Amino acid sequence: MLTSDEVRRSTFTQTQFRDGYDEGEVDDLLDAVADALRAHEGAGPPPRRPLTAADVRASRLSTTRMRRGYEMGEVDALLERAAEALAAHEGERAAGRPAPAASTTPPAATGPREGLGARLLRVLRGDPRG
């Protein structure tokens, strides 16, 4: 089963003069996937809004052509593996395995950058990168 470490270490072939996925959107979505998997693995706090297998499958990423992007087939394959891993963890939760305890540490202060939750919602809605 796919792990959070595998997601974080994943790399993709870059595209430039052919269609590819927007690198920033892919990176943001994979950060959210890795955080969700870490929480399921008991290695990290649960995210405020847990990412589900359905969220990953419903995500729509912007494409690029004349600027760098990631090879679409490679990204799609990893996202499908991620959805399968999340679905397996969700099935364990439904079967009665307890969820990881919520973190008592306050959320990190966000600077001028867009927060992870806002980025994830933007990516899931298919909004262009702002």
C-alpha positions as CSV (number, residue, x, y, z in Angstrom):
1,M,0.0,0.0,0.0
2,L,1.2,3.5,-0.8
3,T,2.7,5.4,2.2
4,S,3.1,9.0,3.0
5,D,6.9,8.8,2.5
6,E,6.5,7.4,-1.0
7,V,4.2,10.3,-1.9
8,R,6.7,12.8,-0.5
9,R,9.5,11.2,-2.5
10,S,7.6,10.9,-5.7
11,T,9.0,12.6,-8.8
12,F,7.6,13.0,-12.3
13,T,8.9,13.5,-15.8
14,Q,8.6,17.2,-16.7
15,T,6.9,18.4,-19.8
16,Q,7.2,21.7,-21.7
17,F,5.9,21.6,-25.3
18,R,3.2,19.0,-24.6
19,D,0.3,18.8,-22.2
20,G,1.2,18.3,-18.6
21,Y,-0.3,19.0,-15.2
22,D,0.4,22.3,-13.4
23,E,3.3,21.5,-11.1
24,G,2.1,23.7,-8.2
25,E,-1.3,22.2,-8.2
26,V,0.1,18.7,-8.2
27,D,2.5,19.5,-5.4
28,D,-0.2,21.0,-3.3
29,L,-2.5,18.1,-3.8
30,L,0.2,15.6,-3.1
31,D,1.1,17.5,0.1
32,A,-2.5,17.1,1.2
33,V,-2.4,13.4,0.3
34,A,0.8,12.8,2.2
35,D,-0.6,14.6,5.3
36,A,-3.8,12.5,5.1
37,L,-1.8,9.2,4.8
38,R,0.5,10.3,7.7
39,A,-2.5,10.8,9.9
40,H,-3.9,7.4,8.9
41,E,-0.5,5.9,9.6
42,G,-0.5,7.4,13.1
43,A,2.6,9.5,12.3
44,G,1.0,12.9,12.2
45,P,-2.0,14.9,13.4
46,P,-5.2,14.5,11.5
47,P,-5.8,17.4,9.0
48,R,-8.6,19.9,9.8
49,R,-10.5,18.6,6.8
50,P,-9.5,15.0,6.1
51,L,-8.8,14.3,2.5
52,T,-10.7,11.2,1.3
53,A,-10.3,8.8,-1.6
54,A,-13.3,10.4,-3.2
55,D,-11.7,13.9,-3.0
56,V,-8.6,12.6,-4.7
57,R,-10.6,10.9,-7.5
58,A,-12.7,14.1,-8.0
59,S,-9.7,16.4,-8.2
60,R,-9.2,18.2,-11.5
61,L,-5.8,19.6,-12.2
62,S,-5.0,22.4,-14.6
63,T,-2.9,21.5,-17.7
64,T,0.0,23.4,-19.2
65,R,1.5,23.3,-22.6
66,M,4.1,26.0,-23.2
67,R,5.5,26.0,-19.7
68,R,6.8,23.2,-17.5
69,G,4.3,20.7,-16.1
70,Y,4.3,17.1,-14.9
71,E,3.7,14.1,-17.1
72,M,-0.1,13.5,-16.8
73,G,0.0,9.7,-17.0
74,E,2.5,9.4,-14.2
75,V,0.6,11.8,-11.9
76,D,-2.7,10.0,-12.7
77,A,-1.2,6.7,-11.8
78,L,0.1,8.0,-8.4
79,L,-3.2,9.7,-7.6
80,E,-5.0,6.4,-8.3
81,R,-2.7,4.6,-5.9
82,A,-3.2,7.3,-3.4
83,A,-7.0,7.0,-3.7
84,E,-6.7,3.3,-3.2
85,A,-4.6,3.7,-0.1
86,L,-6.9,6.3,1.4
87,A,-9.9,4.0,0.6
88,A,-8.2,1.1,2.4
89,H,-7.6,3.3,5.4
90,E,-11.2,4.6,5.3
91,G,-12.4,1.0,5.2
92,E,-10.4,0.2,8.3
93,R,-12.0,3.2,10.1
94,A,-15.5,1.9,9.0
95,A,-14.5,-1.5,10.4
96,G,-13.9,0.0,13.8
97,R,-10.2,0.8,14.0
98,P,-9.9,4.0,16.0
99,A,-8.9,7.2,14.3
100,P,-5.6,8.9,15.3
101,A,-6.0,11.3,18.3
102,A,-6.4,14.9,17.3
103,S,-3.4,17.1,17.8
104,T,-3.4,19.5,20.8
105,T,-0.8,21.8,19.2
106,P,-2.2,25.0,17.8
107,P,-2.1,25.3,14.0
108,A,1.0,27.0,12.5
109,A,0.6,30.6,11.8
110,T,0.2,31.2,8.1
111,G,2.1,34.1,6.5
112,P,1.2,35.7,3.2
113,R,1.1,32.3,1.5
114,E,-2.2,30.6,0.8
115,G,-3.0,28.0,3.5
116,L,-3.1,24.3,2.7
117,G,-6.8,24.0,3.2
118,A,-7.5,26.9,0.8
119,R,-5.1,25.5,-1.7
120,L,-6.7,22.0,-1.5
121,L,-10.2,23.4,-1.9
122,R,-9.0,25.5,-4.9
123,V,-7.4,22.4,-6.5
124,L,-10.4,20.2,-5.8
125,R,-12.6,22.8,-7.4
126,G,-10.3,23.0,-10.4
127,D,-9.7,26.8,-10.0
128,P,-6.6,28.1,-11.7
129,R,-3.6,28.7,-9.6
130,G,-3.8,32.2,-8.1
